[in-house]
Amino acid sequence: MFWDKYPEFAKEMNDFEDYFQSTLTSSNQLIKNEIKRLAEAGGKRIRPALLILVSHLGEHDKERIWPMAASIEMIHLATLIHDDVIDKSPLRRGVETTHQRLSNNTAIFMGDYLFALAMEVILNEFGDQKIEDVLMRQIKNTIQNIKKLCEGEVSQFQRQFVKVPSFREYLDSLNKKTALLFKASATMGAAFSGMSKYQVHKMGKLGHNMGMAFQLIDDLFDFQDKNSELGKPQNNDFTQGIYTLPIIYVYNNIEHKKNIEKYLKEPEKNTKKIKEIVYDQGGIDYTKELANRYIDKAKKIISTYSDNKYGEIIKWTVEKIVNRNF
C-alpha cells in the first residue's frame, strides 16, 4: 500500500476505504455496481488522505472529517469518468472505463450522479443538526470548485486543436482542473479541525501548491515511455490537441515555434519528433523546475509542523509528488 511507510496512518486509510466504499450507493443497481467497480480499481486516495492528514494537525474528529474526505474523492472520480469520455480512453487504472464498457451517455450520467452524491453524503452525515457557518462555507466552496472545474475542462476543450495556450491560460487550467481540489481538501481538513482562519488559509496554500506540482508532473508522463503502472490513459495529450507546458515552453521560443507548429499539424505521425524537440529544447527540464518551485513552497508551509507526525507524513507526501511513478 502507498502509505505502508506509516503503519498507523495506513490502517486509518484502510478503514477510511471501507467507509468510502459504503457511501457509494444508489437505488439503481447498474449505477451502484459501476461506481463501486471503478472505486475498487484503486488509486492512492491522495486528496482524501491530504484532508485527513491536515485535520490531524488540529482537533481531528472522524465523524466530521470522513464525509468530507469521501465527497472529495467522489468529485475526483466523477471528473475521471468524464475525462475518459472526452479522451476516448479504453482503460483507467488497468480496468475498462465506463464509456467503453457501457456507453458515453451512461458514463456522463455516472459522473453527474457522483457529483450529486458527494453533496448528499456531506448533508446526510450531518443529519438535521443546525448547519454551522464553517459547514455552509465549505459546501459553498465545494459547489464553486465543481463549477470552476467544469469551466476549466470546457476552456481546454475550446482550445483543442485550435491554439497552444498561453502560459497564463495553462496555469489557470491547472488550477481549475487539479489544484482547486487539492486546495479544497487541505482547507476542509483545517476548517473542520478547529484551526484559525490564518491556518486554514495557509493549509489552502499548501494544497494549491501540491495540486499544481501534481498536475505538472502528470503532464510530463505524456513524454516518457509508456508505463502500465501510471494509472492514467496511455495516450498523448498533444495527439488530441491538448498542449501542456513542455510544448508551450518550446512553442513560445521564436526560434522553434514554426518547427514544432509544423509537426503539431500531424501529431500522430510526428509523435517521436515532437518528443525529441521538447526534450532537446528544455521543455521537460523547465516543467520539472516549475513543479519543484511549487513543491518548495508546499514544504516551506508544512515545515512549521515538522515536530508533528502528521506534518511529517504530509511532507513525505509532498516529496512523493515529484518522485512518483503512478
LUMTORVEX-287020 format. One line per 5 residues: for each residue y, z, x of C-alpha. Coordinates in nm, 2 decimals, m for minus. Layout:
BEGIN
Y,Z,X | ... $
END
This chain:
BEGIN
0.00,0.00,0.00 | 0.35,m0.07,0.11 | 0.45,0.30,0.11 | 0.15,0.44,0.29 | 0.36,0.55,0.59 $
0.49,0.82,0.35 | 0.18,0.95,0.16 | 0.38,1.18,m0.08 | 0.61,0.90,m0.19 | 0.31,0.66,m0.20 $
0.15,0.89,m0.45 | 0.47,0.91,m0.66 | 0.49,0.53,m0.67 | 0.12,0.51,m0.77 | 0.20,0.75,m1.06 $
0.51,0.55,m1.15 | 0.30,0.23,m1.15 | 0.07,0.39,m1.42 | 0.38,0.48,m1.62 | 0.53,0.13,m1.58 $
0.21,m0.04,m1.69 | 0.21,0.19,m2.00 | 0.56,0.07,m2.10 | 0.45,m0.29,m2.11 | 0.37,m0.30,m2.48 $
0.40,m0.55,m2.77 | 0.26,m0.58,m3.12 | 0.18,m0.94,m3.02 | m0.14,m0.94,m2.82 | m0.05,m1.25,m2.62 $
0.28,m1.11,m2.50 | 0.12,m0.78,m2.42 | m0.17,m0.93,m2.22 | 0.06,m1.18,m2.04 | 0.33,m0.93,m1.92 $
0.05,m0.69,m1.81 | m0.12,m0.97,m1.62 | 0.20,m1.06,m1.43 | 0.28,m0.69,m1.36 | m0.07,m0.63,m1.23 $
m0.03,m0.92,m0.98 | 0.15,m0.67,m0.76 | 0.48,m0.66,m0.58 | 0.64,m0.38,m0.37 | 0.85,m0.25,m0.66 $
1.14,m0.22,m0.42 | 1.40,m0.19,m0.69 | 1.25,0.09,m0.89 | 1.15,0.26,m0.56 | 1.51,0.25,m0.45 $
1.62,0.40,m0.78 | 1.36,0.68,m0.75 | 1.44,0.74,m0.38 | 1.81,0.77,m0.44 | 1.75,1.01,m0.72 $
1.57,1.24,m0.48 | 1.89,1.27,m0.28 | 2.04,1.46,m0.59 | 1.87,1.66,m0.86 | 1.56,1.44,m0.94 $
1.44,1.45,m1.30 | 1.14,1.23,m1.36 | 1.19,1.22,m1.74 | 1.53,1.07,m1.69 | 1.46,0.85,m1.38 $
1.13,0.68,m1.46 | 1.26,0.50,m1.78 | 1.55,0.36,m1.58 | 1.32,0.25,m1.30 | 1.08,0.08,m1.54 $
1.37,m0.10,m1.71 | 1.50,m0.23,m1.37 | 1.15,m0.37,m1.29 | 1.12,m0.53,m1.63 | 1.45,m0.71,m1.58 $
1.33,m0.83,m1.24 | 1.00,m0.95,m1.38 | 1.19,m1.14,m1.66 | 1.40,m1.32,m1.40 | 1.09,m1.42,m1.21 $
0.93,m1.57,m1.52 | 1.25,m1.77,m1.59 | 1.28,m1.88,m1.23 | 0.93,m2.01,m1.23 | 1.00,m2.23,m1.53 $
1.31,m2.37,m1.36 | 1.13,m2.42,m1.02 | 0.82,m2.56,m1.19 | 0.62,m2.31,m0.97 | 0.24,m2.30,m1.03 $
0.19,m1.96,m0.86 | 0.37,m1.63,m0.82 | 0.22,m1.35,m0.61 | m0.10,m1.55,m0.59 | m0.16,m1.58,m0.97 $
m0.09,m1.86,m1.21 | 0.26,m1.85,m1.36 | 0.32,m1.81,m1.73 | 0.46,m2.15,m1.79 | 0.17,m2.31,m1.60 $
m0.09,m2.11,m1.79 | 0.07,m2.13,m2.14 | 0.39,m2.33,m2.18 | 0.76,m2.34,m2.09 | 0.86,m2.22,m2.43 $
0.62,m1.93,m2.42 | 0.74,m1.83,m2.07 | 1.11,m1.83,m2.18 | 1.03,m1.60,m2.48 | 0.82,m1.37,m2.25 $
1.12,m1.33,m2.02 | 1.36,m1.27,m2.31 | 1.11,m1.02,m2.45 | 1.11,m0.82,m2.13 | 1.50,m0.81,m2.12 $
1.49,m0.66,m2.47 | 1.20,m0.42,m2.38 | 1.39,m0.29,m2.08 | 1.67,m0.17,m2.31 | 1.43,m0.03,m2.57 $
1.24,0.17,m2.30 | 1.56,0.34,m2.20 | 1.67,0.43,m2.55 | 1.32,0.53,m2.67 | 1.27,0.77,m2.38 $
1.60,0.95,m2.45 | 1.50,0.97,m2.82 | 1.75,1.09,m3.07 | 1.94,1.31,m2.84 | 2.31,1.25,m2.80 $
2.38,0.97,m2.56 | 2.60,1.12,m2.30 | 2.87,0.94,m2.11 | 2.66,0.87,m1.80 | 2.38,0.71,m2.00 $
2.62,0.50,m2.20 | 2.79,0.38,m1.88 | 2.46,0.28,m1.73 | 2.35,0.10,m2.04 | 2.67,m0.10,m2.04 $
2.63,m0.17,m1.67 | 2.28,m0.29,m1.73 | 2.39,m0.53,m2.00 | 2.67,m0.65,m1.78 | 2.43,m0.71,m1.49 $
2.19,m0.91,m1.72 | 2.49,m1.13,m1.82 | 2.61,m1.18,m1.46 | 2.25,m1.26,m1.35 | 2.23,m1.53,m1.62 $
2.57,m1.66,m1.52 | 2.46,m1.68,m1.15 | 2.15,m1.88,m1.24 | 2.34,m2.12,m1.46 | 2.60,m2.18,m1.19 $
2.33,m2.25,m0.94 | 2.17,m2.49,m1.19 | 2.51,m2.67,m1.24 | 2.53,m2.73,m0.87 | 2.17,m2.85,m0.84 $
2.16,m3.19,m0.66 | 2.54,m3.22,m0.72 | 2.71,m3.03,m0.44 | 2.65,m2.80,m0.15 | 2.82,m2.47,m0.25 $
3.10,m2.32,m0.05 | 3.03,m2.01,0.15 | 3.21,m1.80,m0.12 | 3.01,m1.97,m0.41 | 2.69,m1.89,m0.22 $
2.77,m1.52,m0.17 | 2.88,m1.49,m0.53 | 2.54,m1.64,m0.63 | 2.36,m1.39,m0.41 | 2.55,m1.11,m0.56 $
2.47,m1.21,m0.92 | 2.11,m1.32,m0.86 | 1.99,m1.03,m0.64 | 2.24,m0.78,m0.51 | 2.35,m0.66,m0.86 $
2.00,m0.54,m0.95 | 1.97,m0.35,m0.62 | 2.32,m0.20,m0.68 | 2.22,m0.11,m1.03 | 1.90,0.06,m0.90 $
2.09,0.27,m0.65 | 2.37,0.35,m0.89 | 2.14,0.47,m1.16 | 1.94,0.68,m0.92 | 2.26,0.85,m0.81 $
2.42,0.88,m1.16 | 2.11,1.03,m1.32 | 2.06,1.29,m1.05 | 2.40,1.45,m1.09 | 2.57,1.30,m0.78 $
2.95,1.29,m0.77 | 3.14,0.98,m0.86 | 3.21,0.91,m0.49 | 2.84,0.95,m0.41 | 2.75,0.71,m0.70 $
3.00,0.46,m0.56 | 2.85,0.49,m0.21 | 2.50,0.45,m0.33 | 2.61,0.14,m0.52 | 2.74,0.00,m0.19 $
2.41,0.08,m0.03 | 2.22,m0.11,m0.30 | 2.46,m0.40,m0.28 | 2.42,m0.44,0.10 | 2.04,m0.41,0.07 $
2.03,m0.67,m0.20 | 2.25,m0.92,m0.01 | 2.03,m0.88,0.30 | 1.71,m0.91,0.10 | 1.81,m1.25,m0.05 $
1.94,m1.38,0.28 | 1.61,m1.31,0.44 | 1.43,m1.45,0.14 | 1.62,m1.78,0.18 | 1.50,m1.80,0.54 $
1.14,m1.82,0.42 | 1.22,m2.17,0.29 | 1.25,m2.29,0.65 | 0.94,m2.13,0.81 | 0.58,m2.24,0.80 $
0.43,m2.16,0.46 | 0.27,m1.83,0.42 | 0.04,m1.75,0.13 | 0.14,m1.38,0.16 | 0.51,m1.43,0.09 $
0.47,m1.37,m0.28 | 0.72,m1.64,m0.37 | 0.69,m2.00,m0.48 | 0.56,m2.22,m0.20 | 0.82,m2.50,m0.21 $
1.16,m2.58,m0.05 | 1.48,m2.49,m0.24 | 1.66,m2.78,m0.08 | 1.40,m3.03,m0.21 | 1.50,m2.91,m0.56 $
1.87,m2.94,m0.49 | 1.93,m2.57,m0.42 | 2.12,m2.53,m0.10 | 2.12,m2.19,0.07 | 2.31,m2.05,0.37 $
2.11,m2.22,0.65 | 2.21,m2.56,0.51 | 2.56,m2.45,0.41 | 2.63,m2.34,0.76 | 2.53,m2.67,0.91 $
2.70,m2.87,0.63 | 3.03,m2.70,0.70 | 3.02,m2.82,1.06 | 3.22,m3.15,1.05 | 3.01,m3.29,1.34 $
2.68,m3.25,1.15 | 2.79,m3.28,0.79 | 2.73,m3.66,0.75 | 2.39,m3.63,0.93 | 2.24,m3.36,0.70 $
2.41,m3.52,0.40 | 2.21,m3.83,0.46 | 1.88,m3.65,0.48 | 1.95,m3.44,0.17 | 1.96,m3.76,m0.04 $
1.59,m3.79,0.01 | 1.49,m3.42,0.08 | 1.11,m3.46,0.01 | 1.09,m3.75,0.26 | 1.31,m3.57,0.52 $
1.19,m3.21,0.49 | 1.08,m3.19,0.86 | 1.41,m3.34,0.98 | 1.63,m3.12,0.77 | 1.45,m2.81,0.90 $
1.49,m2.93,1.26 | 1.86,m2.98,1.21 | 1.90,m2.64,1.05 | 1.72,m2.47,1.34 | 1.89,m2.67,1.62 $
2.24,m2.63,1.48 | 2.22,m2.25,1.43 | 2.18,m2.22,1.05 | 1.88,m1.98,1.09 | 2.05,m1.77,1.35 $
2.37,m1.74,1.15 | 2.18,m1.64,0.84 | 1.99,m1.37,1.03 | 2.31,m1.24,1.18 | 2.48,m1.21,0.84 $
2.17,m1.03,0.70 | 2.18,m0.79,0.99 | 2.55,m0.72,0.92 | 2.46,m0.61,0.56 | 2.17,m0.41,0.69 $
2.40,m0.23,0.94 | 2.64,m0.14,0.66 | 2.35,0.00,0.45 | 2.22,0.20,0.74 | 2.56,0.35,0.81 $
2.58,0.47,0.44 | 2.23,0.62,0.44 | 2.27,0.78,0.78 | 2.46,1.06,0.60 | 2.12,1.17,0.46 $
1.93,1.14,0.79 | 1.81,1.50,0.76 | 1.66,1.43,0.42 | 1.30,1.30,0.40 | 1.40,1.06,0.12 $
1.70,0.94,0.32 | 1.46,0.86,0.60 | 1.24,0.66,0.36 | 1.54,0.47,0.24 | 1.65,0.39,0.60 $
1.29,0.27,0.67 | 1.31,0.05,0.36 | 1.64,m0.10,0.47 | 1.49,m0.19,0.81 | 1.18,m0.34,0.64 $
1.40,m0.58,0.45 | 1.49,m0.78,0.77 | 1.14,m0.74,0.92 | 0.94,m0.82,0.62 | 0.69,m1.10,0.56 $
0.62,m1.09,0.19 $
END
